[in-house]
Protein backbone atom coordinates (compact mmCIF):
# COMPACT_ATOMS: atom_id res chain seq x y z
CA UNK A 1 0.00 0.00 0.00
CA UNK A 2 1.39 3.41 -0.96
CA UNK A 3 1.53 5.80 1.98
CA UNK A 4 0.53 9.43 1.22
CA UNK A 5 3.07 10.68 3.80
CA UNK A 6 6.79 11.39 3.69
CA UNK A 7 9.23 10.08 6.27
CA UNK A 8 10.09 12.76 8.82
CA UNK A 9 13.67 13.90 8.08
CA UNK A 10 14.18 15.00 11.69
CA UNK A 11 13.66 11.55 13.18
CA UNK A 12 15.97 10.63 16.07
CA UNK A 13 16.27 7.08 17.36
CA UNK A 14 13.66 4.34 17.23
CA UNK A 15 9.90 4.86 17.13
CA UNK A 16 7.71 2.10 18.51
CA UNK A 17 3.91 2.22 18.43
CA UNK A 18 2.19 -0.64 20.24
CA UNK A 19 -0.67 -1.57 22.54
CA UNK A 20 -0.45 -1.93 26.32
CA UNK A 21 -0.38 -5.42 27.80
CA UNK A 22 -3.94 -5.10 29.05
CA UNK A 23 -5.09 -3.91 25.59
CA UNK A 24 -6.65 -0.71 26.95
CA UNK A 25 -4.22 1.89 25.58
CA UNK A 26 -1.92 2.74 22.71
CA UNK A 27 1.76 3.31 23.60
CA UNK A 28 4.36 5.40 21.73
CA UNK A 29 8.06 5.13 22.57
CA UNK A 30 10.08 7.87 20.90
CA UNK A 31 13.34 9.77 21.37
CA UNK A 32 12.94 12.62 23.90
CA UNK A 33 14.00 15.23 21.33
CA UNK A 34 11.13 14.11 19.09
CA UNK A 35 8.55 14.27 21.88
CA UNK A 36 6.66 17.12 20.15
CA UNK A 37 5.43 14.60 17.59
CA UNK A 38 3.86 12.52 20.35
CA UNK A 39 2.53 15.55 22.21
CA UNK A 40 0.57 16.91 19.22
CA UNK A 41 -1.90 14.02 19.47
CA UNK A 42 -4.72 14.72 21.91
CA UNK A 43 -5.16 12.56 24.99
CA UNK A 44 -1.49 11.84 25.58
CA UNK A 45 -0.06 11.07 29.03
CA UNK A 46 3.60 10.51 29.93
CA UNK A 47 4.34 7.29 31.83
CA UNK A 48 7.95 7.30 32.96
CA UNK A 49 7.77 3.76 34.32
CA UNK A 50 7.08 2.39 30.84
CA UNK A 51 9.07 5.20 29.15
CA UNK A 52 6.15 5.76 26.80
CA UNK A 53 3.39 8.19 25.87
CA UNK A 54 0.01 6.65 26.69
CA UNK A 55 -3.15 7.29 24.62
CA UNK A 56 -6.79 6.19 24.90
CA UNK A 57 -7.64 3.37 22.51
CA UNK A 58 -10.13 5.05 20.17
CA UNK A 59 -10.55 5.08 16.37
CA UNK A 60 -9.70 8.80 16.29
CA UNK A 61 -6.43 8.29 18.16
CA UNK A 62 -5.59 5.31 15.95
CA UNK A 63 -5.96 7.41 12.79
CA UNK A 64 -3.88 10.24 14.29
CA UNK A 65 -1.10 7.82 15.26
CA UNK A 66 -1.19 6.21 11.82
CA UNK A 67 -0.87 9.59 10.08
CA UNK A 68 2.00 10.71 12.31
CA UNK A 69 4.07 7.55 12.83
CA UNK A 70 3.19 4.85 10.31
CA UNK A 71 5.55 6.18 7.59
CA UNK A 72 8.73 6.04 9.68
CA UNK A 73 7.97 3.92 12.74
CA UNK A 74 10.36 1.04 13.40
CA UNK A 75 7.45 -0.82 15.02
CA UNK A 76 3.79 -0.05 14.27
CA UNK A 77 1.82 -2.85 15.88
CA UNK A 78 -1.67 -1.53 16.64
CA UNK A 79 -5.11 -2.22 15.20
CA UNK A 80 -8.01 0.13 14.77
CA UNK A 81 -10.63 -0.39 17.52
CA UNK A 82 -14.02 -1.62 16.36
CA UNK A 83 -16.67 1.05 16.70
CA UNK A 84 -19.74 -0.18 18.54
CA UNK A 85 -23.09 0.55 16.83
CA UNK A 86 -26.39 1.07 18.60
CA UNK A 87 -29.17 -1.49 17.94
CA UNK A 88 -31.10 -0.62 14.80
CA UNK A 89 -28.44 1.69 13.39
CA UNK A 90 -27.15 1.18 9.87
CA UNK A 91 -23.52 1.43 8.75
CA UNK A 92 -22.48 4.49 6.68
CA UNK A 93 -22.74 4.29 2.89
CA UNK A 94 -19.03 4.98 2.36
CA UNK A 95 -16.22 3.44 4.40
CA UNK A 96 -12.84 5.18 4.36
CA UNK A 97 -9.48 4.49 5.90
CA UNK A 98 -9.82 0.72 5.71
CA UNK A 99 -7.31 -0.98 7.95
CA UNK A 100 -5.23 -3.44 5.88
CA UNK A 101 -5.10 -5.76 8.91
CA UNK A 102 -8.90 -5.87 8.95
CA UNK A 103 -8.92 -6.73 5.22
CA UNK A 104 -6.50 -9.55 5.96
CA UNK A 105 -8.83 -10.81 8.69
CA UNK A 106 -11.77 -10.94 6.27
CA UNK A 107 -9.68 -12.91 3.77
CA UNK A 108 -8.84 -15.45 6.45
CA UNK A 109 -12.53 -15.78 7.34
CA UNK A 110 -13.20 -16.76 3.72
CA UNK A 111 -10.64 -19.59 3.81
CA UNK A 112 -11.80 -23.16 3.57
CA UNK A 113 -12.51 -25.10 6.75
CA UNK A 114 -9.89 -27.71 5.78
CA UNK A 115 -7.07 -25.13 5.77
CA UNK A 116 -8.19 -23.83 9.16
CA UNK A 117 -8.21 -27.33 10.66
CA UNK A 118 -4.80 -28.02 9.15
CA UNK A 119 -3.39 -24.82 10.60
CA UNK A 120 -4.78 -25.63 14.05
CA UNK A 121 -3.28 -29.13 13.92
CA UNK A 122 0.11 -27.65 13.05
CA UNK A 123 -0.17 -25.28 16.02
CA UNK A 124 -1.03 -28.19 18.33
CA UNK A 125 1.99 -30.09 17.03
CA UNK A 126 4.25 -27.12 17.71
CA UNK A 127 2.85 -26.79 21.24
CA UNK A 128 3.43 -30.49 21.97
CA UNK A 129 6.98 -30.23 20.67
CA UNK A 130 7.62 -27.21 22.88
CA UNK A 131 6.23 -29.02 25.93
CA UNK A 132 8.49 -32.01 25.21
CA UNK A 133 11.55 -29.77 24.99
CA UNK A 134 10.54 -28.02 28.20
CA UNK A 135 10.21 -31.35 30.01
CA UNK A 136 13.66 -32.45 28.83
CA UNK A 137 15.19 -29.16 29.98
CA UNK A 138 13.56 -29.50 33.41
CA UNK A 139 14.92 -33.03 33.77
CA UNK A 140 18.42 -31.77 32.96
CA UNK A 141 18.06 -28.97 35.52
CA UNK A 142 16.88 -31.39 38.22
CA UNK A 143 19.89 -33.62 37.56
CA UNK A 144 22.24 -30.65 37.87
CA UNK A 145 20.58 -29.55 41.12
CA UNK A 146 20.88 -33.09 42.53
CA UNK A 147 24.61 -33.23 41.71
CA UNK A 148 25.12 -29.75 43.17
CA UNK A 149 23.33 -30.78 46.37
CA UNK A 150 25.59 -33.79 46.81
CA UNK A 151 28.67 -31.69 46.14
CA UNK A 152 27.59 -29.06 48.66
CA UNK A 153 26.87 -31.68 51.30
CA UNK A 154 30.39 -33.06 50.87
CA UNK A 155 31.94 -29.63 51.31
CA UNK A 156 29.89 -28.96 54.45
CA UNK A 157 31.04 -32.22 56.03
CA UNK A 158 34.67 -31.20 55.44
CA UNK A 159 34.08 -27.78 56.98
CA UNK A 160 32.58 -29.37 60.10
CA UNK A 161 35.78 -31.31 60.67
CA UNK A 162 37.90 -28.11 60.85
CA UNK A 163 39.08 -27.17 64.31
CA UNK A 164 37.05 -24.05 65.11
CA UNK A 165 39.51 -22.96 67.77
CA UNK A 166 42.12 -22.27 65.08
CA UNK A 167 39.80 -19.79 63.34
CA UNK A 168 40.48 -16.18 64.31
CA UNK A 169 37.27 -14.16 64.77
CA UNK A 170 36.90 -11.04 62.62
CA UNK A 171 36.01 -7.75 64.30
CA UNK A 172 32.46 -6.53 63.69
CA UNK A 173 31.84 -2.83 63.19
CA UNK A 174 28.85 -1.61 65.15
CA UNK A 175 27.12 1.74 65.36
CA UNK A 176 27.74 3.85 68.46
CA UNK A 177 25.07 3.92 71.14
CA UNK A 178 24.22 7.53 70.26
CA UNK A 179 24.80 9.10 66.85
CA UNK A 180 26.67 12.37 66.65
CA UNK A 181 25.40 14.44 63.70
CA UNK A 182 28.32 16.85 64.08
CA UNK A 183 30.74 14.05 63.26
CA UNK A 184 31.27 14.12 59.45
CA UNK A 185 31.92 10.36 59.28
CA UNK A 186 28.75 9.45 61.17
CA UNK A 187 26.71 11.92 59.12
CA UNK A 188 28.03 10.38 55.92
CA UNK A 189 27.17 6.90 57.24
CA UNK A 190 23.57 7.92 57.91
CA UNK A 191 23.37 9.57 54.49
CA UNK A 192 24.59 6.44 52.72
CA UNK A 193 22.03 4.32 54.58
CA UNK A 194 19.15 6.61 53.59
CA UNK A 195 20.28 6.82 49.95
CA UNK A 196 20.67 3.05 49.77
CA UNK A 197 17.14 2.60 51.13
CA UNK A 198 15.70 5.03 48.56
CA UNK A 199 17.55 3.41 45.65
CA UNK A 200 16.34 -0.06 46.61
CA UNK A 201 12.76 1.18 46.91
CA UNK A 202 13.03 2.55 43.36
CA UNK A 203 14.04 -0.86 41.95
CA UNK A 204 17.66 0.33 41.60
CA UNK A 205 17.01 2.83 38.82
CA UNK A 206 20.29 3.66 37.14
CA UNK A 207 19.55 7.34 36.54
CA UNK A 208 18.60 7.83 40.20
CA UNK A 209 21.78 6.11 41.35
CA UNK A 210 23.84 8.39 39.11
CA UNK A 211 22.04 11.43 40.53
CA UNK A 212 22.83 10.46 44.13
CA UNK A 213 26.44 9.82 43.20
CA UNK A 214 26.74 13.58 42.52
CA UNK A 215 24.69 14.93 45.46
CA UNK A 216 24.79 14.81 49.27
CA UNK A 217 21.31 14.97 50.84
CA UNK A 218 22.53 15.36 54.46
CA UNK A 219 25.98 16.88 54.09
CA UNK A 220 24.73 19.47 51.57
CA UNK A 221 20.91 19.47 51.96
CA UNK A 222 20.24 22.86 50.36
CA UNK A 223 22.24 22.10 47.22
CA UNK A 224 20.68 18.64 46.94
CA UNK A 225 17.07 19.82 47.18
CA UNK A 226 17.39 22.95 45.00
CA UNK A 227 19.35 21.22 42.21
CA UNK A 228 17.08 18.17 42.21
CA UNK A 229 14.01 20.39 42.11
CA UNK A 230 15.39 22.35 39.19
CA UNK A 231 16.02 19.11 37.29
CA UNK A 232 12.48 17.85 37.98
CA UNK A 233 11.10 21.22 36.89
CA UNK A 234 12.83 20.84 33.51
CA UNK A 235 11.44 17.33 33.05
CA UNK A 236 7.93 18.46 34.02
CA UNK A 237 8.14 21.39 31.59
CA UNK A 238 8.96 18.99 28.74
CA UNK A 239 5.90 16.89 29.58
CA UNK A 240 3.40 19.75 29.71
CA UNK A 241 4.98 21.68 26.81
CA UNK A 242 6.16 24.70 28.80
CA UNK A 243 9.96 24.94 28.95
CA UNK A 244 10.02 28.63 29.89
CA UNK A 245 12.49 28.93 32.77
CA UNK A 246 10.40 31.75 34.25
CA UNK A 247 7.43 29.45 34.85
CA UNK A 248 7.46 28.34 38.46
CA UNK A 249 7.09 24.78 39.61
CA UNK A 250 3.58 25.12 41.04
CA UNK A 251 2.21 26.42 37.72
CA UNK A 252 3.73 23.44 35.90
CA UNK A 253 2.03 21.13 38.41
CA UNK A 254 -1.31 22.87 37.76
CA UNK A 255 -0.87 22.47 33.97
CA UNK A 256 -0.04 18.79 34.35
CA UNK A 257 -3.06 18.31 36.60
CA UNK A 258 -5.55 20.15 34.37
CA UNK A 259 -4.34 18.50 31.18
CA UNK A 260 -3.89 15.05 32.80
CA UNK A 261 -0.47 14.89 31.15
CA UNK A 262 1.06 12.44 33.65
CA UNK A 263 -0.04 8.82 33.71
CA UNK A 264 -1.35 7.66 37.09
CA UNK A 265 -1.80 4.00 37.95
CA UNK A 266 -5.45 3.69 39.09
CA UNK A 267 -4.54 0.66 41.23
CA UNK A 268 -2.15 2.79 43.36
CA UNK A 269 -3.99 6.02 44.23
CA UNK A 270 -1.70 6.59 47.21
CA UNK A 271 1.14 7.28 44.75
CA UNK A 272 -0.67 10.00 42.77
CA UNK A 273 2.20 11.93 41.08
CA UNK A 274 0.51 15.34 41.32
CA UNK A 275 0.13 15.10 45.10
CA UNK A 276 3.74 13.98 45.57
CA UNK A 277 5.02 16.79 43.34
CA UNK A 278 3.13 19.29 45.49
CA UNK A 279 4.71 17.78 48.59
CA UNK A 280 8.20 18.08 47.07
CA UNK A 281 7.52 21.69 46.14
CA UNK A 282 6.39 22.42 49.71
CA UNK A 283 9.69 21.17 51.15
CA UNK A 284 11.71 22.92 48.44
CA UNK A 285 10.21 26.30 49.35
CA UNK A 286 11.82 26.08 52.79
CA UNK A 287 15.27 26.42 51.21
CA UNK A 288 14.29 29.75 49.69
CA UNK A 289 14.86 31.33 53.12
CA UNK A 290 18.56 31.93 53.94
CA UNK A 291 18.05 31.97 57.71
CA UNK A 292 17.04 28.31 57.98
CA UNK A 293 18.07 26.11 60.90
CA UNK A 294 20.41 23.23 60.10
CA UNK A 295 18.29 20.58 61.80
CA UNK A 296 15.24 21.82 59.91
CA UNK A 297 17.21 21.58 56.65
CA UNK A 298 18.06 17.96 57.46
CA UNK A 299 14.42 17.17 58.14
CA UNK A 300 13.22 18.79 54.90
CA UNK A 301 15.94 17.13 52.87
CA UNK A 302 15.16 13.70 54.31
CA UNK A 303 11.44 14.10 53.57
CA UNK A 304 12.26 15.28 50.05
CA UNK A 305 14.60 12.31 49.62
CA UNK A 306 12.03 9.73 50.76
CA UNK A 307 9.33 11.10 48.42
CA UNK A 308 11.64 11.31 45.41
CA UNK A 309 11.49 7.67 44.15
CA UNK A 310 7.68 7.86 43.81
CA UNK A 311 7.91 10.47 41.03
CA UNK A 312 11.41 10.08 39.62
CA UNK A 313 10.57 7.27 37.22
CA UNK A 314 7.16 8.82 36.52
CA UNK A 315 8.23 12.20 35.15
CA UNK A 316 11.88 11.83 34.11
CA UNK A 317 12.12 11.79 30.30
CA UNK A 318 15.86 12.26 29.82
CA UNK A 319 17.84 9.22 30.90
ABEGO torsion letter per residue (X at the ends): XBBABBBBAABBEBBBBBBBAAGABBBBBBBAAAAAAAAABBGBBBBAAAGBBBBBBBAAAAAAAAAAAAAABABBBBBBBBBBBBBGBBBBABBBGBBAAAAAAAAAAABBAAAAAAAAAAAAAAAAAAAAAAAAAAAAAAAAAAAAAAAAAAAAAAAAABBAAABBBBBBBBBBABBBAABAAAAAAAAAAAAAAAAAAAGGBAAAAAAAAABBAAABAAAAAAAAAAAAAAAAAAAAGBABAABBAAAAAAAAAAAGABBBBAABAAABAAAAAAAAAAAAAAAABAABBAAAAAAAAAAAAAAAAAAAAAABABX
